[in-house]
Amino acid sequence: MDQLEVFKALSNKTRLQILQWLKEPEKHFEVQAAGVCVGLIQKKAGLTQSTISEYLSILQRAGLVEATRVGQWTYYKRNEDAFRKLGELISNTL
C-alpha cells in the first residue's frame, strides 16, 4: 500500500463520497453481482463520466477500489482489505 497515493486519493470530497456510497452500495445503487457500474456512480455524483472515470482510476491505483470488466461495462467495489490495512496503518503508525 503506497501511503501517499492512498492519502492523495482520499483528499477529494467526491472521491470520499464515492467510497461512502460503495461501502453500502445497495442503499445507493442498483447493484450487480460484479459491483456498481460507472454510469450509475456518474449519475449519482452529477459529474461528467470522464471526471468520474478519472476519480475511480485514482481510487483503483491507490488500491481502494477494485474494477471488474464485463463486456463493455466496468463495475466497481470497495477493496475492504485495503481499508482494514489503512485502519491498521493509522492505528499503529500515525
Backbone bond lengths (Angstrom), bond angles and torsions (degrees), N, CA, C in turn:
res aa  C-N    CA-C-N  psi(-1)  N-CA   C-N-CA  omega(-1)  CA-C   N-CA-C  phi
1 M - - - 1.449 - - 1.530 108.16 -
2 D 1.316 115.74 119.81 1.460 121.02 176.96 1.526 107.24 -84.34
3 Q 1.322 115.79 105.39 1.461 121.36 -175.05 1.520 112.49 -56.10
4 L 1.317 116.78 -43.35 1.456 120.36 -178.12 1.531 111.10 -63.01
5 E 1.333 117.35 -43.29 1.472 120.91 178.69 1.527 110.93 -63.43
6 V 1.323 116.83 -39.48 1.464 120.60 179.80 1.524 110.18 -63.31
7 F 1.327 116.50 -49.05 1.460 118.99 -177.22 1.528 112.03 -69.34
8 K 1.326 117.64 -31.65 1.471 120.11 173.65 1.530 109.68 -64.20
9 A 1.322 116.52 -43.62 1.464 120.75 -179.64 1.521 111.18 -62.31
10 L 1.322 116.74 -33.53 1.460 121.31 -178.29 1.525 113.28 -83.50
11 S 1.332 116.90 -1.56 1.467 120.11 -173.77 1.533 113.85 -88.56
12 N 1.307 117.60 12.72 1.457 121.74 -178.26 1.524 109.39 -123.36
13 K 1.333 116.50 129.66 1.467 121.92 -176.20 1.532 112.64 -57.41
14 T 1.326 117.35 -43.62 1.460 120.14 -178.30 1.528 110.87 -68.20
15 R 1.325 117.68 -41.03 1.473 119.51 177.71 1.525 110.27 -62.50
16 L 1.326 117.71 -39.08 1.470 120.36 176.19 1.525 110.32 -62.79
17 Q 1.326 116.56 -41.07 1.463 120.37 179.45 1.532 110.59 -63.64
18 I 1.313 117.12 -42.28 1.466 120.85 177.77 1.531 109.88 -59.14
19 L 1.315 116.98 -44.44 1.473 120.35 179.08 1.527 111.17 -63.13
20 Q 1.327 116.77 -37.14 1.470 119.80 177.36 1.529 110.33 -66.22
21 W 1.330 116.97 -42.45 1.467 119.68 177.69 1.516 110.89 -62.42
22 L 1.334 116.91 -41.49 1.470 120.31 -177.58 1.519 112.44 -74.09
23 K 1.324 117.62 -14.69 1.478 119.85 176.24 1.526 110.10 -65.90
24 E 1.340 116.32 -39.27 1.460 122.18 177.23 1.535 108.35 -131.94
25 P 1.316 116.00 70.40 1.469 119.31 -172.48 1.517 114.32 -61.78
26 E 1.318 117.93 -30.87 1.460 120.39 -178.35 1.531 112.12 -64.97
27 K 1.322 117.94 -20.65 1.466 121.55 177.35 1.533 112.17 -81.40
28 H 1.318 116.61 -19.36 1.456 120.15 -171.60 1.526 115.02 -119.50
29 F 1.329 116.98 -18.38 1.462 120.28 -172.55 1.524 111.08 -142.58
30 E 1.324 113.77 166.69 1.452 121.50 166.52 1.531 105.29 -84.31
31 V 1.307 116.35 104.66 1.462 120.86 -170.88 1.525 111.06 -89.06
32 Q 1.318 115.87 135.44 1.454 123.01 172.06 1.521 107.55 -98.50
33 A 1.311 117.75 165.64 1.461 121.15 178.78 1.525 111.39 -58.68
34 A 1.327 116.69 -33.21 1.463 120.81 -177.07 1.524 112.71 -79.79
35 G 1.330 118.14 -14.39 1.458 121.61 -178.36 1.519 111.21 132.06
36 V 1.323 115.73 -149.26 1.463 121.99 -177.56 1.524 109.05 -111.08
37 C 1.307 115.70 129.31 1.470 122.24 -179.74 1.527 109.82 -67.64
38 V 1.309 115.73 141.46 1.464 121.36 179.85 1.525 111.85 -56.76
39 G 1.318 117.20 -33.56 1.462 120.87 179.73 1.522 112.52 -63.44
40 L 1.324 117.30 -36.99 1.462 120.63 178.13 1.527 111.02 -69.62
41 I 1.317 116.02 -38.23 1.469 120.29 177.58 1.526 109.28 -65.03
42 Q 1.322 115.98 -43.19 1.470 121.36 179.72 1.526 110.87 -61.01
43 K 1.315 116.04 -44.42 1.459 120.73 -178.90 1.531 110.86 -63.03
44 K 1.317 117.05 -44.43 1.462 121.17 -179.09 1.525 111.45 -67.10
45 A 1.317 117.48 -38.18 1.468 121.64 -178.64 1.524 111.90 -75.13
46 G 1.333 116.97 -26.44 1.452 120.63 -179.75 1.521 113.46 73.65
47 L 1.323 116.33 24.36 1.464 121.76 178.07 1.525 108.88 -114.13
48 T 1.319 117.16 169.96 1.459 120.07 179.16 1.522 110.35 -67.17
49 Q 1.326 115.31 154.94 1.453 119.47 179.47 1.528 111.03 -63.06
50 S 1.325 117.57 -35.30 1.466 119.32 179.80 1.534 111.17 -65.51
51 T 1.328 117.21 -37.80 1.470 120.49 177.90 1.518 110.09 -66.19
52 I 1.325 117.31 -46.35 1.463 120.71 -179.88 1.523 110.29 -64.44
53 S 1.318 117.67 -40.45 1.467 120.63 177.96 1.527 110.70 -61.10
54 E 1.321 116.79 -40.62 1.472 120.42 177.70 1.523 110.56 -65.09
55 Y 1.323 117.20 -43.87 1.466 120.90 178.48 1.527 111.00 -61.14
56 L 1.329 116.30 -43.33 1.463 119.71 179.53 1.525 111.15 -66.88
57 S 1.324 117.77 -35.05 1.471 120.89 176.07 1.520 110.79 -63.71
58 I 1.318 116.98 -41.09 1.467 120.97 177.60 1.522 110.04 -62.72
59 L 1.319 116.78 -45.44 1.467 120.67 178.77 1.530 111.20 -63.53
60 Q 1.331 116.20 -37.26 1.462 120.20 179.27 1.524 111.18 -69.00
61 R 1.323 117.89 -43.97 1.469 120.61 178.20 1.533 111.62 -61.40
62 A 1.325 115.87 -32.54 1.463 120.58 177.84 1.523 111.50 -77.45
63 G 1.334 116.77 -9.55 1.462 121.24 178.97 1.515 114.20 84.77
64 L 1.334 117.79 10.73 1.459 121.08 -175.83 1.525 113.51 -86.65
65 V 1.325 116.95 -21.48 1.466 120.67 174.44 1.527 108.95 -131.74
66 E 1.316 114.53 158.04 1.457 121.77 176.81 1.521 107.94 -119.30
67 A 1.315 116.44 140.23 1.463 121.84 -179.52 1.518 109.92 -111.42
68 T 1.324 115.04 141.67 1.457 122.17 175.25 1.520 107.71 -127.56
69 R 1.306 115.85 126.16 1.464 121.11 -179.75 1.533 108.27 -95.28
70 V 1.334 116.41 126.54 1.461 122.71 176.38 1.520 106.52 -129.59
71 G 1.334 115.77 104.54 1.463 119.68 -175.93 1.514 109.83 61.44
72 Q 1.320 116.33 -125.48 1.467 120.01 -179.08 1.522 112.63 -89.49
73 W 1.326 118.06 -2.93 1.462 121.98 -175.03 1.529 111.37 -102.84
74 T 1.329 115.05 147.30 1.455 121.17 173.43 1.518 107.95 -117.93
75 Y 1.326 115.34 129.96 1.458 122.44 -178.30 1.526 109.15 -113.48
76 Y 1.328 115.76 144.12 1.457 121.15 -176.47 1.521 111.60 -122.37
77 K 1.335 114.25 143.18 1.463 123.17 173.94 1.522 107.65 -135.77
78 R 1.323 115.96 153.78 1.464 119.59 172.51 1.522 109.22 -70.11
79 N 1.307 115.97 147.10 1.459 122.03 173.76 1.522 106.57 -94.59
80 E 1.316 116.50 92.11 1.467 121.35 -173.99 1.529 112.09 -63.58
81 D 1.318 117.37 -29.66 1.464 120.32 177.09 1.535 110.36 -63.82
82 A 1.316 116.77 -38.64 1.467 120.77 178.22 1.524 110.67 -64.19
83 F 1.334 117.13 -37.51 1.466 119.63 179.01 1.526 111.21 -70.53
84 R 1.330 116.84 -33.38 1.467 120.12 175.67 1.527 109.33 -64.21
85 K 1.340 116.41 -45.67 1.464 120.97 179.26 1.526 111.42 -64.85
86 L 1.329 117.12 -38.39 1.459 120.95 177.84 1.528 110.37 -62.99
87 G 1.321 115.92 -42.19 1.469 120.33 177.08 1.520 111.48 -60.80
88 E 1.315 116.49 -42.56 1.472 120.90 177.57 1.530 110.97 -64.57
89 L 1.321 116.31 -42.38 1.458 120.88 178.88 1.522 110.91 -58.77
90 I 1.321 116.33 -48.15 1.454 120.85 -179.41 1.518 110.46 -64.85
91 S 1.310 116.19 -43.53 1.462 120.78 -178.42 1.532 112.46 -66.27
92 N 1.324 116.71 -39.81 1.463 120.40 -172.69 1.526 114.69 -94.89
93 T 1.326 117.21 -22.92 1.458 119.61 -171.25 1.519 113.11 -114.63
94 L 1.299 116.60 -42.66 1.464 118.76 -172.49 1.527 111.73 -94.62
